Amino acid sequence: VSAYIPTNVISITDGQIYLETELFFSGQRPAVNVGLSVSRVGGAAQIKAMKKVAAPLRINLAQYRELAVFAQFGSDLDKATRDKLVQGERIVETLKQPQYATLPVQDQVMVLYAATSKYLMDLPVKDIRRFNIELIKFMNDRYPAVGKAIAETGELKSETEEMLKKGIEEFKEGFISK
């Protein structure tokens, strides 16, 4: 019977979020633990382009949080573990945004694509927010067809993805050389 109650609660509410005080005090707001939270609606409400770029986010963030706890106790980490920690830090930084500063979905897709495709790996964490802001401006100025295609179709088709990759790489070269 006790296993039935949480299942019933979730089905009634269409999901549940799990908040953590540690995340709150580390500056993450809302302090939602994505590894323990569940949603039946989330994916259905997203456009295909967002589903594509956000698909690896949940697992990457869960692995990052798990490894970050483990890394506190061990100093000898292999390259794969260090890379997951580096990428996780950059994804968390990408997800931060000032209060009341919303982004159009096509801009969200572009910055999440950069984060999940490991374009941010060699950038210092302190530069991630500036990188994302300037990337959006660059893409909207130099590659407006990318944002337009995502906004109009809701998809990240292969030709749009290729333009996005090209734009991110071009922007990153200029960003690093500053």
Buried (B, 14 or more C-beta within 10 A) or exposed (E): EEEEEEEEEBEEEEEEBEEBEEBEEEEBEEBBBBBEBEBEEBEEEBBEBBBBBBEBBEEBBBBBBEBBEEBEEEEEBEEEBEEBBBBBBBBBBBBEBEEEEEBEBBBBBBBBBBBBBEBBEEBEEEBBBEBBBBBBEBBBEEBEBBBEBBBEEBBBEEEBBEBBBEBBEBBBEEBEEE
